[in-house]
Amino acid sequence: MTYPVNMDVTPVVTAHFDEATNTITYIVRDPSSNHCAIVDSVMDIDYAAGRITYDHADALIAQIKSEGLVLDWIIETHVHADHLSAAPYLQRELGGKIGVGEKILVVQDTFGKIFNEGTEFERDGSQFDALFKDGDTYMVGNMQGFAMYTPGHTPACNVHVMGNAVFTGDTLFMPDGGSARADFPGGDAATLYDSIQKVLSLPDDIRLFMCHDYGPNGRAIAWETTVAEQKAENIHVGGDKTRDDFIKFRTERDAQLDMPKLIIPSLQVNMRAGHVPTDEDGNPMLKVPVNKL
């Protein structure tokens, strides 16, 4: 597929780092208008206390309001397993449409079974306003964005491109961080490698913005790189590393990893577009499936 990359458009990108989950959320502004998008928002949770708050989302809202911006889109690059989305809260405060990849249906079916969700849990993606297919375009003011289907980490991963800015989700990390795991249900190391190559086929000087960073070897947190830097330096796929090299490393490494600390609440909330599930009395309630993950 030929993607409609426009290197002449340089969106204004503001990063908000969440220290609790090592997530970077982005406000992406159309340079020719006051319209913007939010990519991969965070809802705060004290899991031990069962308490949800919105400090991270409130910081986004404060910036958007102070700059007089109009929010067109709230984009999820995938169903995150390490943080909860604040999409419904942001939509209530600012408007905009919530979008995710069309393979959310696969995720909802898989985890609907794991969490023993009843028939009231719709598995058709209807909790979202838009389900992006590979190559689907959308507008942020006058700026065209599009989705690239990049499965492997999860079945519903998309990379989003707006002008000369690319939001990679968990498909890639910074060059010294490599790539995300591929052992969640529906993940696959070979598929992830192929998806990474799609991203690396974009122009060398296009800007890549990461969803997570962990500061390997004690370096400062970072989130912006380029295709050229990734091709030359990425410790998992750069240089002369082959597809077989990647599959072997990723498979062996993933077998050593623990589950993310927030995977249980994150999946239940994020497969619902950020809505917290409720019990039969309408009270917010999370489940803990035993020996299912």
C-alpha positions as CSV (number, residue, x, y, z in Angstrom):
1,M,0.0,0.0,0.0
2,T,1.1,3.5,-0.8
3,Y,0.5,5.8,2.2
4,P,-0.2,9.6,1.8
5,V,2.8,11.0,3.6
6,N,3.1,14.8,3.5
7,M,6.6,15.8,4.6
8,D,5.7,19.5,4.0
9,V,3.4,19.6,7.0
10,T,5.1,20.0,10.4
11,P,2.6,19.6,13.2
12,V,3.3,21.2,16.6
13,V,3.8,18.2,19.0
14,T,3.7,18.6,22.8
15,A,4.7,15.6,24.9
16,H,3.3,14.8,28.4
17,F,5.3,12.2,30.2
18,D,3.6,10.0,32.9
19,E,6.2,8.9,35.3
20,A,3.9,6.2,36.9
21,T,3.5,4.3,33.7
22,N,6.4,5.6,31.5
23,T,3.9,6.6,28.9
24,I,4.2,9.7,26.7
25,T,0.9,11.3,25.6
26,Y,0.9,13.8,22.7
27,I,-1.0,16.8,21.8
28,V,-0.6,17.2,18.0
29,R,-1.6,20.6,16.6
30,D,-2.3,21.3,12.9
31,P,0.2,24.1,12.1
32,S,-2.3,26.0,9.9
33,S,-5.2,26.1,12.4
34,N,-6.1,25.8,16.1
35,H,-7.2,22.2,15.8
36,C,-5.5,19.3,17.5
37,A,-5.5,15.6,18.3
38,I,-4.5,13.7,21.5
39,V,-2.6,10.4,21.1
40,D,-2.5,7.8,23.9
41,S,-3.9,9.5,26.9
42,V,-3.5,8.3,30.5
43,M,-6.0,7.9,33.4
44,D,-4.4,7.7,36.8
45,I,-5.1,4.7,39.0
46,D,-4.0,3.7,42.5
47,Y,-4.6,0.0,41.9
48,A,-4.0,-1.0,45.5
49,A,-6.6,1.5,46.7
50,G,-9.0,1.1,43.8
51,R,-8.9,4.8,43.2
52,I,-9.0,6.6,39.8
53,T,-8.1,10.2,39.3
54,Y,-7.4,12.5,36.3
55,D,-4.3,14.6,37.0
56,H,-2.6,13.6,33.8
57,A,-5.7,14.2,31.7
58,D,-6.3,17.5,33.4
59,A,-2.9,18.7,32.3
60,L,-3.9,18.0,28.7
61,I,-7.2,19.8,29.1
62,A,-5.4,22.8,30.7
63,Q,-3.0,23.2,27.8
64,I,-5.7,22.8,25.2
65,K,-7.9,25.3,26.8
66,S,-5.1,27.8,27.5
67,E,-4.0,27.7,23.9
68,G,-7.6,28.0,22.6
69,L,-7.4,24.7,20.7
70,V,-10.2,22.6,19.3
71,L,-9.9,18.8,19.9
72,D,-10.8,16.8,16.8
73,W,-9.5,13.3,17.7
74,I,-8.6,11.2,20.7
75,I,-6.5,8.4,19.2
76,E,-5.5,5.1,20.8
77,T,-2.6,3.4,19.0
78,H,-3.7,0.1,20.5
79,V,-5.4,-1.5,23.5
80,H,-2.7,-0.7,26.1
81,A,-1.8,-3.3,28.7
82,D,0.2,-0.9,31.0
83,H,-1.9,2.1,31.5
84,L,-5.6,3.1,31.4
85,S,-7.0,5.5,28.8
86,A,-8.6,8.8,29.8
87,A,-10.5,9.1,26.4
88,P,-14.1,9.3,27.8
89,Y,-13.1,12.0,30.3
90,L,-11.3,14.0,27.7
91,Q,-14.2,13.7,25.3
92,R,-16.6,14.9,27.9
93,E,-14.5,17.9,28.7
94,L,-13.3,18.8,25.2
95,G,-15.3,16.9,22.5
96,G,-13.6,15.1,19.7
97,K,-13.9,11.5,18.4
98,I,-12.3,8.4,19.9
99,G,-10.5,6.2,17.3
100,V,-8.8,2.9,17.4
101,G,-7.8,0.2,14.9
102,E,-10.6,-2.0,13.5
103,K,-9.0,-5.2,15.0
104,I,-10.3,-4.0,18.4
105,L,-13.0,-6.6,17.7
106,V,-10.3,-9.4,18.0
107,V,-9.1,-7.9,21.3
108,Q,-12.6,-7.6,22.6
109,D,-13.5,-11.1,21.7
110,T,-10.2,-12.5,23.2
111,F,-10.4,-10.6,26.5
112,G,-14.1,-10.7,26.7
113,K,-13.7,-14.4,27.3
114,I,-10.7,-14.1,29.7
115,F,-12.7,-11.6,31.9
116,N,-15.9,-13.6,31.5
117,E,-17.8,-10.6,30.2
118,G,-21.5,-11.2,29.7
119,T,-23.6,-10.5,26.6
120,E,-24.0,-6.9,27.7
121,F,-20.4,-6.3,26.7
122,E,-20.5,-5.4,23.0
123,R,-17.7,-6.9,21.0
124,D,-18.3,-4.9,17.9
125,G,-16.1,-1.8,18.6
126,S,-19.2,0.3,19.2
127,Q,-17.6,1.9,22.3
128,F,-15.4,3.9,19.8
129,D,-16.4,6.6,17.3
130,A,-14.1,5.3,14.6
131,L,-12.4,2.0,13.7
132,F,-9.4,2.6,11.5
133,K,-8.5,0.3,8.7
134,D,-5.0,0.2,7.1
135,G,-4.5,3.5,5.2
136,D,-7.7,5.2,6.5
137,T,-7.4,9.0,6.6
138,Y,-8.9,11.6,8.9
139,M,-8.5,15.3,9.4
140,V,-7.1,17.4,12.2
141,G,-8.1,20.9,11.1
142,N,-6.5,21.2,7.7
143,M,-4.0,18.5,8.4
144,Q,-4.5,15.0,7.1
145,G,-3.6,12.0,9.3
146,F,-3.7,8.4,8.4
147,A,-3.4,5.0,10.1
148,M,-0.9,2.2,9.3
149,Y,-1.9,-1.2,10.5
150,T,1.1,-2.6,12.5
151,P,0.2,-5.8,14.4
152,G,2.6,-7.9,16.3
153,H,2.6,-6.4,19.7
154,T,-1.2,-6.7,19.7
155,P,-3.6,-7.6,16.9
156,A,-5.1,-4.1,16.9
157,C,-1.9,-1.9,16.8
158,N,-1.8,1.1,14.5
159,V,0.9,3.7,13.8
160,H,-0.6,7.1,13.1
161,V,1.0,9.6,10.8
162,M,0.2,13.3,10.7
163,G,2.4,15.4,8.3
164,N,6.0,14.6,9.1
165,A,5.2,13.2,12.6
166,V,4.7,9.5,13.3
167,F,3.2,8.1,16.5
168,T,4.5,4.6,16.8
169,G,2.5,3.3,19.8
170,D,4.4,0.2,21.0
171,T,5.7,-0.9,17.6
172,L,9.0,0.7,18.3
173,F,10.9,2.2,21.2
174,M,13.9,4.6,21.1
175,P,16.9,3.0,19.4
176,D,18.5,1.9,22.7
177,G,15.2,0.5,23.8
178,G,14.5,-1.6,20.8
179,S,10.9,-2.9,20.5
180,A,7.9,-3.9,22.6
181,R,7.1,-7.5,23.6
182,A,5.1,-9.8,21.3
183,D,3.8,-12.4,23.7
184,F,0.4,-11.1,24.6
185,P,-2.6,-13.0,23.3
186,G,-2.7,-12.3,19.5
187,G,0.9,-11.0,19.5
188,D,3.6,-12.5,17.3
189,A,7.3,-11.7,16.9
190,A,7.5,-12.3,13.2
191,T,4.5,-10.1,12.6
192,L,5.9,-7.4,14.7
193,Y,9.2,-7.4,12.7
194,D,7.2,-7.0,9.5
195,S,5.3,-4.1,11.0
196,I,8.5,-2.4,12.1
197,Q,9.8,-2.7,8.5
198,K,6.6,-0.9,7.3
199,V,7.5,2.0,9.6
200,L,11.1,2.0,8.6
201,S,10.0,2.3,4.9
202,L,8.8,5.8,5.6
203,P,11.1,8.7,4.7
204,D,14.4,8.7,6.6
205,D,14.0,12.1,8.1
206,I,10.4,11.7,9.3
207,R,9.9,12.2,13.0
208,L,9.1,9.2,15.2
209,F,7.4,9.7,18.5
210,M,7.4,6.8,21.0
211,C,4.5,5.8,23.3
212,H,6.9,4.6,26.1
213,D,10.4,5.2,27.3
214,Y,12.2,3.7,30.3
215,G,15.6,5.5,30.1
216,P,17.8,2.5,29.5
217,N,21.2,2.5,31.3
218,G,20.1,5.6,33.3
219,R,19.8,8.0,30.4
220,A,17.2,10.8,30.5
221,I,13.7,10.0,29.3
222,A,13.4,10.6,25.5
223,W,10.7,10.1,23.0
224,E,11.6,11.5,19.6
225,T,13.9,9.9,16.9
226,T,13.8,9.4,13.1
227,V,13.6,6.5,10.7
228,A,17.2,6.9,9.8
229,E,18.3,6.7,13.4
230,Q,16.2,3.6,14.0
231,K,17.5,1.8,10.9
232,A,21.1,2.5,11.9
233,E,21.0,2.1,15.7
234,N,17.9,0.2,16.9
235,I,19.3,-2.6,19.1
236,H,16.6,-5.1,18.0
237,V,16.2,-4.3,14.3
238,G,18.9,-1.9,13.2
239,G,22.1,-2.4,11.3
240,D,22.6,-5.9,10.0
241,K,20.0,-7.6,12.2
242,T,17.8,-10.0,10.3
243,R,14.2,-11.1,10.7
244,D,15.4,-14.4,12.2
245,D,17.6,-12.6,14.6
246,F,14.7,-10.5,15.8
247,I,12.3,-13.4,16.2
248,K,14.9,-15.4,18.2
249,F,15.7,-12.5,20.5
250,R,12.1,-11.4,21.0
251,T,10.8,-14.9,21.7
252,E,13.6,-15.6,24.2
253,R,13.3,-12.2,25.9
254,D,9.5,-12.2,26.2
255,A,9.7,-15.6,28.0
256,Q,11.6,-13.9,30.8
257,L,9.2,-10.9,31.2
258,D,6.7,-10.5,34.0
259,M,3.2,-9.3,33.2
260,P,2.8,-5.5,33.3
261,K,1.6,-4.3,36.8
262,L,-1.6,-2.7,35.4
263,I,-2.5,-5.3,32.8
264,I,-5.7,-6.5,34.5
265,P,-7.3,-3.1,35.0
266,S,-5.9,-1.7,31.7
267,L,-7.4,-4.4,29.4
268,Q,-10.8,-4.2,31.0
269,V,-10.9,-0.4,30.7
270,N,-9.2,0.1,27.4
271,M,-11.2,-2.5,25.4
272,R,-14.2,-0.3,26.4
273,A,-12.6,2.8,25.0
274,G,-11.6,4.0,28.5
275,H,-14.9,3.3,30.3
276,V,-14.6,1.5,33.6
277,P,-16.8,-1.6,33.7
278,T,-19.7,-1.6,36.2
279,D,-21.4,-4.3,38.3
280,E,-25.1,-5.1,38.1
281,D,-25.9,-2.1,40.3
282,G,-24.0,0.3,38.1
283,N,-21.0,0.7,40.4
284,P,-17.5,0.9,38.8
285,M,-16.0,-2.6,39.3
286,L,-12.9,-4.5,38.1
287,K,-12.4,-8.2,37.9
288,V,-9.2,-10.3,38.6
289,P,-9.2,-13.4,36.5
290,V,-7.1,-16.2,38.1
291,N,-4.5,-18.1,36.1
292,K,-5.8,-16.7,32.8
293,L,-3.0,-14.5,31.7
